């Protein structure tokens, strides 16, 4: 069975929103395993509810079952030796290495997000989608969260952030002059500040109380893959941790 038939059986009629979701999954089916429902919705310019409806229209209980069945379908089709490609294999190795992230760091971030009055999240360029994903995820949990993907908005936050708030910065490169120039001093007055990066050598860690380095720097640097998907995987881990509380 072709992928297009898997995503749109002959007896299923897709709405406009369904077609947007269908096109996102059809374009990067292997990446869906590392994407949250929020990211699928954002990439398709639709809502989380629309993604759930699409999955149920295909006969699944929801997005999780759809991902599971899609994974099985792709595994049946893939023949790594025949394709002579280690790309997906390497991608999955990086994803599996996320289980080695120190659990106390994930717990620390999850508890800070749960117990904060306000949450501020910044992500510029390649770091923008996971930042938005975290803010939206916390809003879904009825937490007051603010997100920005630009320096101007972030600079306006400086006078608003209070000591008990949580401040999270996603930075793929871990090299951002804006942090040093504009908000390093306010950061020093906060107790719940987190830098999420792929760069273990980042000097920005000096401005944050907590720094979480994700695995996959070498893979992201030598691959055409959008590094945001690795960050999105981490965000899903944090949100799942919060759900356990």
URBELJO-V757002 format. One record per residue. RES is the residue in one small letter. PHI is phi as a letter, one per 40 degrees, with the letter a starting at -180 (NA if undefined). BURIAL is I if it has 9 or more other ideal C-beta (glycine too) atoms within 8 Angstrom, else O. Layout:
# URBELJO-V757002
RES&PHI&BURIAL, RES&PHI&BURIAL
This chain:
# URBELJO-V757002
x&NA&O, x&c&O, x&d&I, x&c&O, x&c&I, x&c&I, x&c&I, x&a&I, x&d&O, x&d&O, x&c&O, x&b&O, x&b&O, x&c&I, x&c&O, x&c&O, x&c&I, x&d&I, x&c&I, x&c&I, x&c&I, x&d&I, x&c&I, x&c&I, x&c&I, x&c&I, x&c&O, x&b&O, x&c&I, x&c&O, x&c&I, x&c&I, x&c&I, x&b&I, x&b&I, x&c&I, x&c&I, x&c&I, x&c&I, x&d&I, x&c&I, x&c&I, x&c&O, x&c&I, x&f&O, x&a&I, x&b&O, x&c&I, x&c&O, x&c&I, x&c&I, x&c&I, x&c&I, x&c&I, x&c&I, x&c&I, x&c&I, x&c&I, x&h&O, x&b&I, x&c&O, x&i&I, x&c&I, x&c&O, x&c&I, x&d&I, x&c&I, x&c&O, x&c&I, x&c&I, x&c&I, x&c&O, x&c&I, x&c&I, x&c&O, x&c&O, x&c&O, x&c&O, x&b&O, x&c&I, x&c&O, x&c&O, x&c&O, x&f&O, x&b&O, x&b&O, x&d&O, x&c&I, x&d&O, x&c&I, x&c&I, x&c&O, x&c&O, x&c&I, x&c&I, x&c&O, x&c&I, x&c&I, x&c&O, x&c&O, x&c&I, x&d&O, x&c&O, x&c&O, x&c&I, x&c&I, x&c&I, x&c&I, x&c&I, x&c&I, x&c&I, x&c&I, x&c&I, x&c&I, x&c&O, x&c&I, x&c&O, x&b&I, x&b&I, x&b&I, x&b&I, x&b&I, x&a&I, x&b&I, x&f&O, x&c&O, x&c&I, x&c&I, x&c&I, x&c&I, x&c&I, x&c&I, x&c&I, x&c&I, x&c&I, x&c&I, x&c&I, x&c&I, x&c&I, x&c&O, x&c&O, x&g&O, x&b&I, x&c&O, x&b&I, x&b&I, x&b&I, x&a&I, x&b&I, x&a&O, x&c&O, x&c&O, x&c&O, x&c&I, x&c&I, x&c&O, x&c&I, x&d&I, x&c&O, x&b&O, x&c&I, x&b&O, x&d&O, x&c&O, x&c&I, x&b&I, x&b&I, x&b&I, x&b&I, x&c&I, x&a&I, x&d&I, x&c&I, x&g&I, x&b&I, x&b&I, x&c&O, x&c&I, x&d&I, x&c&I, x&c&O, x&b&I, x&b&I, x&c&I, x&c&O, x&c&I, x&c&I, x&c&O, x&c&O, x&b&I, x&c&O, x&b&I, x&b&I, x&b&I, x&b&I, x&b&I, x&a&I, x&c&I, x&c&I, x&c&O, x&b&O, x&c&I, x&c&O, x&c&I, x&d&I, x&c&O, x&c&I, x&b&I, x&c&O, x&b&I, x&b&I, x&b&I, x&c&I, x&c&I, x&c&I, x&h&I, x&c&I, x&c&O, x&c&I, x&c&I, x&c&O, x&b&O, x&b&I, x&c&O, x&c&I, x&c&O, x&c&I, x&c&I, x&c&I, x&c&I, x&c&I, x&c&I, x&c&I, x&c&I, x&c&I, x&c&I, x&c&I, x&c&I, x&c&I, x&c&O, x&c&I, x&c&I, x&c&O, x&c&O, x&c&O
